[in-house]
Amino acid sequence: MNIEYIKTVLEFIGLLFIPVIAWVLNTINHHSKKIIVLEERVNDSINRRLTNLETKFETFDKKLDEVNVSTIKVANLVDAKK
């Protein structure tokens, strides 16, 4: 094999594959940015839902405490009447 032939083949391969590799890397970079934005949106949505659930549970706990206090007051009144 002639060295000039090998050099020509390698240059041809370089002409074909270097732009393809650059395009693939650029596409990966572009998609990774989109994935990061999507992840941020999903995290924001999850945080909003968790905050909403926490608020509902806090409200539920307050209502339970009110019911327990009312039950204790009624039980004390019943005991006092005996």
Protein Blocks (a to p, Z undefined) as FASTA:
>chain_A
ZZklmmmmmmmmmmmmmmmmmmmmmmmmmmmmmmmmmmmmmmmmmmmmmmmmmmmmmmmm
mmmmmmmmmmmmmmmmmmmmZZ
